[in-house]
């Protein structure tokens, strides 16, 4: 029997509604598939914790979390309570950086029954591999002078190791999908880092002759996500470009509320972290209408990470059967509650056992 030890951090806002919903689904899967068990341990780190303790997590928070098999995160942030740069850098980004979660992956797929804002989305099914540790989000720079003389410098850091690592992950992923990788670049406008990115991409591609490739400038690529998303399989991008593309991917799906994500540690030293793309949505907290699909789809990605792809496939298939039959929360045009959607997913999983 495989037992997985999962640290759960519901975080802020609707994270406290959708994480328990996804845990119910995972526990139902555990009951159905007797060879897989979960042990969940709750951690109350969020903006309310910050108001009480002055930090987003305790000094030994990383030590408490480092031996879990995975971290299952809900949402971080409530700008009315704590400035976003404090909440994110004190918890979410801290976990990503300290636990060496150097790859972020986010799929975008047209779910049957969910209305895309695109007129003709053509059943797109793509995944963005985002370099998650450096690039444009490197914390290197500073501010000097005051008033009208004030100057801010933000440095982008691209290492060959980090760049190549993300690209190899993308190529390996493409081999399991449709054997195509698109590189997101901007070498016609960013003089040093993007030509370097292009060179590394060409070098890595030589080791994967069976995988077709192309390279697209980020502005054109963003447009193609809208006009021809069905043309893409795996897209590899820098930290900033990947961040922008994946929010666009969520938008063309129909709602950020259904978009999943994973932050992957590739060296096995620390746990990977699984979180939906959506935020804490304070405007709908407590109304019972938060969309649980993003968190539940994120659970599917966690199953895949633990080589439980067959169970993960079943879960995604059931999710899509629910959307196909119109059991939707208000953000995607329905009138069902968080609980009703979750209960229906569990019911259908049990029916397929």
N, C-alpha and C positions, 0 to 999 in steps of 0.2 A: 504494500500500500504506500502511495506517495502522500506525505503530509506536508503542506506548505504553510509556513509561518508568515502571516501578513500583518504589517503595521498599517492600521487605518487612521488617516488624518482627514476627517470630514471638512475641517477648516471653517470657512465663513459662509454665511447665507445659505443658499440652497444645497451647498455641499452636505449639510446636515440632514437633508431630505433624500438626496439621490444616492449618497453612499450607503445608507442602510438599505435602500431598495436594491442596489446592486449586490450587496452582501446576501440578501434574501435569495436572489437568483443564483449566486454561487453556491450557497448552502443547499439549494434544491438540486443543483447539478451534482453536488457531492453525494446527496442521498440517492440520486439516480445511478451514478457511476461509482460504485463502492470502492474502487481502487484509488480514489482521489479525495483527500480530506483537507480542510482548511482550519487553521487556528488564527483567529483574528484578535489583535490587541489594539485597543483604542488609545489615541493620543489627542489631547484637547488643545492642540496648538492652533491659534487663530488670532484675530485682532482683539477679541475680548481677553484672551490670555495676555496679550501685550498691554492692554490697559491696566490689568491687575499686577503684572510682573515687570513691565518695562522692557520685555524682550518677546520675540515671537515664539521662541522655544528656550528651554533652560540651557545653561552652560554645557551640560552633559547630554543635550538632546541628540546630537549625532552619535554619541556613544551608545545611547539607548536604542537607536534605530539600526545601527550598522550590521547587526547579526540577523536581521530578518531576511527572509527570502525575497520579499518585495515590499514596496510601500504603495498603498492604494489611497490616493489623494482626491479630495473633492474639489474645493475651490479656495483660493487665497485672495483676500483683499476686501476692504470696506473703507473707501476713501473718506467717508463721513466720520469714521472712528480713528483711522490711522492712515497717514499718507502712503500712497502705493509704493513709493521707492523704499519705504521702511518695511512694509509688510512683505513685499516680494523678495527683496534682498535679505530679509531676516529669516525667511522660511523656504519659499519655493526655489529661488535661485541658489540659496545657500546649500540646499540639498542636492541640486543638480551639480554644483561645482565640487562640493566636498566629497560627494560619493561618485565623482568621475563619471557622471551620466553624459557621456560625450556625444551620443547620438539621440536625436529626437525624431520619431516617426509618427506621421499623421496621415491616415487614409482619407480619401474623399470618394464617395460612391453614391450613385443615384439609387436611393431606396425606393422600391416599388410602393406607390401610395403616398409618397411625400412629394409635394409640388415644388419643383425647382423654379427659381425665378427666371431661368433660361427658357426661351421659347422652344428650343429643340435640343435638350441635353444629350440625347443619343446614348443613354446608358453608360456614362463614363464610370470608370473604376481605376483610380490612380492612387499613388502613395508618394508622399514627399519625405525624403530623408534629409534632415536638417543637421548640419554640424552644430553642436550644442555647447561647445566649451570655450570658443574664442571668437574669431572674426570681428564683426562690427560691435559685438557686445562685450568685448574685452574691457576690463576695468582699469585701463591704462590711459592716463591723461591728467587734466587738472584745470584749475581756474586761477587766474591772477588778476591783479589790479581791481579797481572799484569804479562804480558809476559808469560814465560813458566810455571809460578806458578798459572796462572789464573784458577779459578774454577767456574763452573756454576752448580747450583742446581735448579731443577724443580720438584716441588711436585705435585703428583696427589691426588686429594681430592674426596673421595666417601662417601657421607652421606647416611644413610638409607632412609631418606626422599626423597632425589633426585633420588636415585636408584629405590626405590619402586614406585615412581611416574611415571617414564618412563616405568617400567614394567607393571603397571596397565593400562597405556594408551595402551600399545601393546596388552594386553589381551582383552581389551574392543574393540579394533579395529579388532582383530581376530574374535570376536563373530559376526561381521558384514560381515566377509569374509569367510574363509574356516576353521576356528577353529583350527589353528595351530600356535604356537609361538616357534621360535628358539632363544636361547640365545647365543650371541657371547661372549666367555670367553677366558681366557688364564691362567687358574689356575694351569697349570702344569709348568708355567714359571715365573709368577708374584705372589710373595709369599703372600702378604697381601690383596691387593684390589680385586683380581679376585676370591679367595675363598670366600671373603665377598659377592661379586656379585653373585656367585653361590648359597650361602645360602639364600640371599634375593629372588632370582628367585624361589627357591623351596618353600619358605614361601608363596609368592604371588600365585604360581600355585595351592596351596591348595584351594584357594578361587574360582578357575575356573576349576572344575573337568570336565566340558564338553569340555575344550580346550586341545588338545594334545600338548605335548612339547618335545623338545629335546635341548641339549646343545652341541655346537661345538666350538672347539678351533679356534681362529681367522685365523690362518694360513691354517688349513684345510678348514674352511668355505670359505675363499677367493678362494681356489681351486675349491670347490663345486659350487661357483657362476659361474665358467667357465664351469665346466663339467656337472653339473646337476642343473641349476638355476630353472627349473620347479618344483623342490622338495620343494621349499620354499613358505611360505605364508607371515607371519609377522616375521621379525627379529628384536630383541631388542638388542641394543649395546651401549657401552659407547661412550663418546664424540669422542675420537680418532678412535676407531674401527668403529663407525658408519660413520665417515667422509670418511675413506678409502673404506669401503664397498659400500657407495653410489656413489662414483666416479667410482668404478668398475661396479656397476649397470648401470650407464650411458653409460659406454664403451660397455657393452654387448648389450645394446639397439641399438648401432650403431653410437651414437654421443652425446657428452655432451650438444649439442645445443638443444636437445629435452627433457632434463631431468628437471622436476619441483621440487619444494621444498616448505615447509612451516615451519615457526618457530612459535610455538603455546604457547600462554599465557593461562594457564589453570584456573587461579583464577578470571579472568574477570576484573582485575584492570587496565590492559593496553591492547593496541591493539596487535593482532598477526601480523606477517609480512610474506609476500609471495614473494618469489624470485626464479628464475630459478637457476639451478646449474652452468650454464656456466659463464664464466668471461666476461670481457669487450671487448675481441677480437680486440685490436687496429689495427691488420693487415688487417681487412676487413671493418673498419669503413668508412662510406660514399659510399660504393660500392653498397648498396641496396640488398645485398645477405645474410644478417644475417638471421638465422633461427628463425622465430617467435614462433615455436611450443612450446619450453620450457616455454616461458612467457605466452602463451595462455593456456597451460596445467596447469601452475601455477594459472592462473585465475580460472580454473576449481576447483582447490583445495580450493581457496578462497570461491567459491560458496558452496562447500561441508561444509566448516567451518560455513557458515551461514545457514546451514540446507536447502540448495537449491540443494540437491543431484540429484533430477530429471533433473533439468536444466543442472547441471554439467555432468550428464551421457550423455545427448544429445550432449553437446559440445565435450566431448571426442570421442563419436561415430562419429561425423562429422570430427574431426581431423583425425581419423583413416580412414575414407572414402576418405579423400584427399590424405593421404599417399598411400593408397591401389591403387588409380588411378594414382600414379606416379607424383603427383604435389609436387616435392621435391626441396629444396634449394641445392646448390652445396656441402655442407658439408655431405649430405647423398645421394650423387650420382645423383642429378638432376640439372636442369638449370633454375629453376624458381626463381623469386625475392621475397624479403620479402613482397612486396605489392601484388604480384600475388597470393601467398599462402594465405595471409590474406583475400584478396577480395574473393577468392574461398570459404574459410570457412564461411564468412558472407553470401555469395550467397546461400550456401547449408543450413545454419541455417534458412534463410528466406523461402527457399523452403519447409522446414519441418514444418513451423509454421501452 
